[in-house]
Amino acid sequence: MLGMFNLLPLLKGWEYKTHLAARTVVRGATPIEVLRVEETGWIVQQSLLTDDAYGTVMVDWQGADLQTLSGSLYPEAGRLLGALVQDPAGWVQKYYRPNPYSTAGVYLALQSTGGYQGSAFPYVPSVVVRLYLPNESTQASATIQATLTSIAITNKKSFIQSLRRLLDANASLKIDPALLSVGPGEMRETGQ
């Protein structure tokens, strides 16, 4: 049985992409925008690597009607929630805090691996990634690295046309312009 993404190798106009954002952030400062992804696709995985238990990644993404959804992750929250084993919604894979009176250590948290479990998050431009170190940290600063792995639609026209031809060899290759735009759009009769 073919799953959600098993037809992708037969389609045109898409590619795997990895977006990396890393910065040293100062405790208590305003979250820093480090990445803005201007494409359409599916988020397969979001991960966080940091040297502080409170090093935080914040991700905003939009759906087809441009409603913004937000999520944030920091390793200490995962530990407190008991999210220490694999779960497609996210977990803390590495939690090394040698001194319980300090938040310094090594932490790897996966915010979501939905794509690897078969259901990635679809998104449209823009995906915004911010990094932050709250006042709960015992360190003056922390290094934080966020990674987004995605399946990006690199050419909407080719993607739609190849999907149509794959599903029906006689399908029209004419595309309503509303399908090529971002956000809500009215479909028109094509006269076919």
HUTAUR-V983787 format. One record per pair of residues at least 24 apart in sequence whose C-alpha atoms are under 10 Angstrom apart, sorted by the first residue. I is the first residue (numbers start at 1). J is the second residue. D is the distance in whole Angstrom. If there is no record, write none. Layout:
# HUTAUR-V983787
I&J&D ; I&J&D
This chain:
# HUTAUR-V983787
3&118&7 ; 3&119&9 ; 4&115&10 ; 4&118&7 ; 4&119&7 ; 4&120&9 ; 5&115&9 ; 5&118&8 ; 5&119&9 ; 5&120&9 ; 5&151&10 ; 6&118&10 ; 7&163&9 ; 7&166&9 ; 8&151&10 ; 8&159&9 ; 8&162&10 ; 8&163&9 ; 10&162&8 ; 10&163&8 ; 10&166&8 ; 11&158&8 ; 11&159&6 ; 11&160&9 ; 11&161&9 ; 11&162&5 ; 11&163&6 ; 11&164&10 ; 11&165&9 ; 11&166&8 ; 12&153&9 ; 12&154&9 ; 12&155&8 ; 12&156&9 ; 12&157&9 ; 12&158&6 ; 12&159&5 ; 12&160&8 ; 12&161&8 ; 12&162&6 ; 12&163&8 ; 13&152&9 ; 13&153&6 ; 13&154&5 ; 13&155&4 ; 13&156&6 ; 13&157&8 ; 13&158&5 ; 13&159&5 ; 13&160&8 ; 13&161&9 ; 13&162&8 ; 13&163&10 ; 14&40&10 ; 14&41&8 ; 14&151&7 ; 14&152&5 ; 14&153&4 ; 14&154&5 ; 14&155&7 ; 14&156&8 ; 14&158&9 ; 14&159&7 ; 15&41&9 ; 15&150&8 ; 15&151&6 ; 15&152&5 ; 15&153&7 ; 15&154&7 ; 15&155&10 ; 16&41&10 ; 16&42&10 ; 16&43&10 ; 16&44&9 ; 16&149&7 ; 16&150&6 ; 16&151&5 ; 16&152&6 ; 16&153&9 ; 16&154&10 ; 17&41&10 ; 17&43&10 ; 17&44&10 ; 17&148&8 ; 17&149&6 ; 17&150&5 ; 17&151&6 ; 17&152&7 ; 17&153&10 ; 18&43&10 ; 18&44&10 ; 18&45&9 ; 18&46&10 ; 18&147&7 ; 18&148&6 ; 18&149&5 ; 18&150&6 ; 18&151&9 ; 18&152&10 ; 19&46&10 ; 19&129&10 ; 19&146&8 ; 19&147&6 ; 19&148&5 ; 19&149&6 ; 19&150&8 ; 20&47&10 ; 20&129&10 ; 20&145&7 ; 20&146&6 ; 20&147&5 ; 20&148&7 ; 20&149&9 ; 21&48&10 ; 21&57&10 ; 21&129&8 ; 21&130&9 ; 21&131&9 ; 21&144&8 ; 21&145&6 ; 21&146&5 ; 21&147&6 ; 21&148&9 ; 22&48&10 ; 22&49&9 ; 22&50&9 ; 22&130&10 ; 22&131&8 ; 22&143&7 ; 22&144&6 ; 22&145&4 ; 22&146&6 ; 22&147&9 ; 23&50&10 ; 23&130&10 ; 23&131&8 ; 23&132&10 ; 23&142&8 ; 23&143&6 ; 23&144&6 ; 23&145&7 ; 23&146&9 ; 24&50&10 ; 24&51&10 ; 24&55&10 ; 24&131&9 ; 24&132&9 ; 24&133&9 ; 24&141&7 ; 24&142&5 ; 24&143&4 ; 24&144&6 ; 24&145&9 ; 25&55&9 ; 25&56&10 ; 25&131&7 ; 25&132&6 ; 25&133&6 ; 25&134&10 ; 25&140&9 ; 25&141&5 ; 25&142&6 ; 25&143&6 ; 25&144&7 ; 26&131&10 ; 26&132&8 ; 26&133&6 ; 26&134&9 ; 26&135&9 ; 26&139&9 ; 26&140&6 ; 26&141&4 ; 26&142&7 ; 26&143&9 ; 27&54&10 ; 27&55&9 ; 27&132&8 ; 27&133&5 ; 27&134&6 ; 27&135&6 ; 27&136&8 ; 27&137&7 ; 27&138&9 ; 27&139&7 ; 27&140&5 ; 27&141&5 ; 27&142&8 ; 28&132&8 ; 28&133&6 ; 28&134&5 ; 28&135&5 ; 28&136&9 ; 28&137&9 ; 28&140&9 ; 28&141&9 ; 29&131&10 ; 29&132&7 ; 29&133&7 ; 29&134&8 ; 29&135&9 ; 29&141&10 ; 30&130&10 ; 30&131&9 ; 30&132&7 ; 30&133&9 ; 30&134&9 ; 31&56&9 ; 31&57&9 ; 31&58&8 ; 31&129&10 ; 31&130&6 ; 31&131&5 ; 31&132&5 ; 31&133&8 ; 31&134&9 ; 32&57&10 ; 32&58&10 ; 32&129&8 ; 32&130&5 ; 32&131&5 ; 32&132&6 ; 32&133&10 ; 33&57&10 ; 33&58&9 ; 33&59&10 ; 33&128&7 ; 33&129&6 ; 33&130&4 ; 33&131&7 ; 33&132&9 ; 34&128&8 ; 34&129&6 ; 34&130&6 ; 34&131&7 ; 34&145&10 ; 34&146&9 ; 35&59&10 ; 35&126&10 ; 35&127&8 ; 35&128&6 ; 35&129&5 ; 35&130&7 ; 35&131&9 ; 35&146&9 ; 35&147&10 ; 35&148&10 ; 36&60&10 ; 36&61&10 ; 36&125&9 ; 36&126&6 ; 36&127&6 ; 36&128&5 ; 36&129&6 ; 36&130&9 ; 37&61&9 ; 37&124&9 ; 37&125&7 ; 37&126&6 ; 37&127&5 ; 37&128&7 ; 37&129&8 ; 37&148&10 ; 38&123&10 ; 38&124&8 ; 38&125&5 ; 38&126&5 ; 38&127&7 ; 38&128&9 ; 38&152&10 ; 39&123&8 ; 39&124&6 ; 39&125&5 ; 39&126&7 ; 39&127&8 ; 39&150&10 ; 39&151&10 ; 39&152&7 ; 39&153&7 ; 39&154&8 ; 39&155&10 ; 39&182&10 ; 40&64&10 ; 40&122&8 ; 40&123&6 ; 40&124&4 ; 40&125&6 ; 40&126&8 ; 40&127&9 ; 40&150&9 ; 40&151&9 ; 40&152&6 ; 40&153&6 ; 40&154&8 ; 40&155&10 ; 40&156&9 ; 40&182&9 ; 41&120&9 ; 41&121&8 ; 41&122&6 ; 41&123&6 ; 41&124&7 ; 41&125&9 ; 41&150&7 ; 41&151&5 ; 41&152&4 ; 41&153&5 ; 41&154&9 ; 42&114&10 ; 42&115&8 ; 42&119&9 ; 42&120&6 ; 42&121&5 ; 42&122&4 ; 42&123&6 ; 42&124&9 ; 42&149&9 ; 42&150&6 ; 42&151&5 ; 42&152&6 ; 42&153&9 ; 43&112&9 ; 43&113&9 ; 43&114&8 ; 43&115&7 ; 43&119&9 ; 43&120&5 ; 43&121&5 ; 43&122&6 ; 43&123&7 ; 43&127&10 ; 43&148&7 ; 43&149&6 ; 43&150&4 ; 43&151&7 ; 43&152&8 ; 44&112&8 ; 44&113&6 ; 44&114&6 ; 44&115&4 ; 44&116&7 ; 44&117&9 ; 44&118&9 ; 44&119&8 ; 44&120&5 ; 44&121&7 ; 44&122&9 ; 44&148&8 ; 44&149&5 ; 44&150&5 ; 44&151&7 ; 45&88&9 ; 45&89&10 ; 45&90&9 ; 45&110&8 ; 45&111&7 ; 45&112&5 ; 45&113&5 ; 45&114&7 ; 45&115&6 ; 45&116&8 ; 45&120&8 ; 45&121&9 ; 45&147&8 ; 45&148&6 ; 45&149&5 ; 45&150&7 ; 45&151&10 ; 46&73&10 ; 46&90&9 ; 46&109&9 ; 46&110&6 ; 46&111&5 ; 46&112&5 ; 46&113&7 ; 46&114&9 ; 46&115&10 ; 46&146&7 ; 46&147&6 ; 46&148&5 ; 46&149&7 ; 46&150&9 ; 47&73&9 ; 47&90&9 ; 47&91&10 ; 47&92&10 ; 47&108&7 ; 47&109&6 ; 47&110&4 ; 47&111&6 ; 47&112&7 ; 47&113&8 ; 47&145&8 ; 47&146&6 ; 47&147&5 ; 47&148&7 ; 47&149&9 ; 48&73&8 ; 48&74&8 ; 48&75&8 ; 48&92&9 ; 48&107&8 ; 48&108&6 ; 48&109&5 ; 48&110&6 ; 48&111&7 ; 48&131&10 ; 48&144&7 ; 48&145&6 ; 48&146&5 ; 48&147&7 ; 48&148&9 ; 49&74&9 ; 49&75&9 ; 49&93&10 ; 49&94&9 ; 49&106&8 ; 49&107&6 ; 49&108&5 ; 49&109&7 ; 49&110&9 ; 49&143&8 ; 49&144&6 ; 49&145&5 ; 49&146&6 ; 49&147&9 ; 50&74&9 ; 50&75&8 ; 50&104&9 ; 50&105&8 ; 50&106&6 ; 50&107&5 ; 50&108&7 ; 50&109&9 ; 50&142&7 ; 50&143&6 ; 50&144&4 ; 50&145&6 ; 50&146&9 ; 51&75&10 ; 51&95&10 ; 51&96&9 ; 51&97&9 ; 51&103&8 ; 51&104&6 ; 51&105&5 ; 51&106&5 ; 51&107&6 ; 51&108&9 ; 51&139&10 ; 51&141&9 ; 51&142&6 ; 51&143&6 ; 51&144&7 ; 51&145&9 ; 52&76&9 ; 52&95&10 ; 52&96&10 ; 52&97&9 ; 52&102&9 ; 52&103&5 ; 52&104&5 ; 52&105&6 ; 52&106&7 ; 52&107&7 ; 52&133&8 ; 52&137&7 ; 52&138&9 ; 52&139&8 ; 52&141&9 ; 52&142&6 ; 52&143&8 ; 52&144&8 ; 53&77&9 ; 53&78&10 ; 53&79&9 ; 53&95&8 ; 53&96&9 ; 53&97&8 ; 53&102&9 ; 53&103&5 ; 53&104&7 ; 53&105&7 ; 53&106&8 ; 53&107&7 ; 53&108&10 ; 53&133&9 ; 53&136&9 ; 53&137&7 ; 53&138&9 ; 53&139&10 ; 53&142&9 ; 54&103&7 ; 54&104&9 ; 54&107&9 ; 54&132&8 ; 54&133&6 ; 54&134&7 ; 54&135&9 ; 54&136&7 ; 54&137&6 ; 54&138&9 ; 54&139&10 ; 54&142&9 ; 54&144&10 ; 55&103&9 ; 55&104&10 ; 55&107&9 ; 55&131&8 ; 55&132&6 ; 55&133&5 ; 55&134&8 ; 55&136&10 ; 55&137&8 ; 55&141&9 ; 55&142&7 ; 55&143&8 ; 55&144&6 ; 55&145&9 ; 56&130&8 ; 56&131&6 ; 56&132&5 ; 56&133&6 ; 56&134&8 ; 56&142&10 ; 56&144&8 ; 56&145&9 ; 56&146&9 ; 57&109&10 ; 57&111&9 ; 57&129&7 ; 57&130&6 ; 57&131&5 ; 57&132&6 ; 57&133&9 ; 57&144&8 ; 57&145&8 ; 57&146&7 ; 57&147&10 ; 58&111&10 ; 58&128&8 ; 58&129&6 ; 58&130&5 ; 58&131&6 ; 58&132&8 ; 58&146&9 ; 59&111&10 ; 59&127&7 ; 59&128&6 ; 59&129&5 ; 59&130&6 ; 59&131&9 ; 59&146&10 ; 59&148&10 ; 60&123&10 ; 60&126&8 ; 60&127&6 ; 60&128&5 ; 60&129&7 ; 60&130&9 ; 61&121&9 ; 61&122&9 ; 61&123&6 ; 61&124&7 ; 61&125&8 ; 61&126&6 ; 61&127&4 ; 61&128&7 ; 61&129&9 ; 62&121&10 ; 62&122&8 ; 62&123&5 ; 62&124&6 ; 62&125&7 ; 62&126&7 ; 62&127&7 ; 62&128&10 ; 62&183&9 ; 63&121&9 ; 63&122&7 ; 63&123&5 ; 63&124&6 ; 63&125&9 ; 63&126&10 ; 63&182&10 ; 63&183&8 ; 64&122&9 ; 64&123&7 ; 64&124&6 ; 64&125&9 ; 64&182&7 ; 64&183&5 ; 64&184&7 ; 64&185&10 ; 65&124&9 ; 65&182&8 ; 65&183&5 ; 65&184&5 ; 65&185&9 ; 66&123&9 ; 66&124&8 ; 66&125&8 ; 66&126&9 ; 66&182&8 ; 66&183&6 ; 66&184&8 ; 67&124&10 ; 67&183&9 ; 68&123&10 ; 68&124&10 ; 68&126&9 ; 68&127&9 ; 69&123&10 ; 69&127&10 ; 70&127&10 ; 70&128&9 ; 70&129&10 ; 71&111&8 ; 71&129&10 ; 72&111&8 ; 72&129&10 ; 72&130&9 ; 72&131&9 ; 72&132&10 ; 73&109&8 ; 73&110&8 ; 73&111&6 ; 73&112&10 ; 73&131&10 ; 74&107&9 ; 74&108&9 ; 74&109&7 ; 74&110&9 ; 74&111&9 ; 74&132&9 ; 74&133&9 ; 75&106&10 ; 75&107&6 ; 75&108&7 ; 75&109&6 ; 75&110&9 ; 75&111&10 ; 76&103&9 ; 76&107&9 ; 76&109&10 ; 78&109&8 ; 78&110&10 ; 78&111&9 ; 79&109&10 ; 83&109&10 ; 84&109&9 ; 86&110&9 ; 86&112&10 ; 86&113&9 ; 87&111&10 ; 87&112&8 ; 87&113&8 ; 87&114&9 ; 87&117&9 ; 88&112&6 ; 88&113&5 ; 88&114&5 ; 88&115&8 ; 88&116&8 ; 88&117&6 ; 88&118&9 ; 88&119&9 ; 88&120&10 ; 89&113&7 ; 89&114&7 ; 89&117&10 ; 90&114&9 ; 101&138&8 ; 102&137&8 ; 102&138&6 ; 102&139&8 ; 103&136&9 ; 103&137&6 ; 103&138&6 ; 103&139&7 ; 103&142&10 ; 104&137&8 ; 104&138&8 ; 104&139&7 ; 104&141&10 ; 104&142&8 ; 107&144&10 ; 108&145&10 ; 108&146&10 ; 109&146&10 ; 110&146&10 ; 110&147&9 ; 111&146&10 ; 111&148&10 ; 112&148&10 ; 113&149&9 ; 115&149&9 ; 115&150&9 ; 115&151&9 ; 120&150&9 ; 120&151&9 ; 121&150&9 ; 121&151&10 ; 122&150&9 ; 122&151&9 ; 122&152&10 ; 123&150&10 ; 123&152&9 ; 124&152&10 ; 124&153&10 ; 124&182&7 ; 124&183&8 ; 125&182&8 ; 125&183&9 ; 155&180&10 ; 156&180&6 ; 156&181&9
